[in-house]
């Protein structure tokens, strides 16, 4: 007969597996995001489903979802009612926010890449022609120049 007991982890093991500190795991419990079973002596015992929840919470946090919204999501998950539609809408809204933020980050990255290319061209001109690299950070002066020494 096969042993079908589920493996449980301590808070330290979960911290090691997920990269989330034990302090943060305790905070998630205090904030009402996680409810982790405990032994009679109070030690937490994380099941596989709890570890997956910690990993998903990490996705939400690293993409900027506020703790309050994550708590709302967790409350919906734990609700005895079918809240699938509400959970999906909450996640769709968050995905829209993340998509918008990614587009903004792409614009910022393009600006940084443009500046790097300017430096490469300026430094190449300096090496070829012996000129000094000068630039301006003002928005009005978008055409940085290379001034002769």
C-alpha angles and dihedrals in degrees: 000000000000121000108241098181113136117239113242127201135211121237090258092053091049090049090052095046097045102031089235113129120243087240090058092046090054089047091053088056093046090048091053095246097114130033109195123188116243135204120241088266091057098254114144118239114196117205124204090264090054092051090050089050091052090051092050092047086054090056090051095046095045089053092053105260109156119241090242091058092046088052089051089051092048090050089053091050091052094044115116087222124080102265097163093120093050092047092049091049091049091051092044090054090049091049089053090052092049092047091051092048091049090054090051090048089051089056091050091047090052090053091050091047090050090053091049090052089050090054092048091052092044093049091047089052090048091052092048100039106021095242129149121245112239126175142171128219093202117114092227092061103061093149103073112198137216110228122207116243 
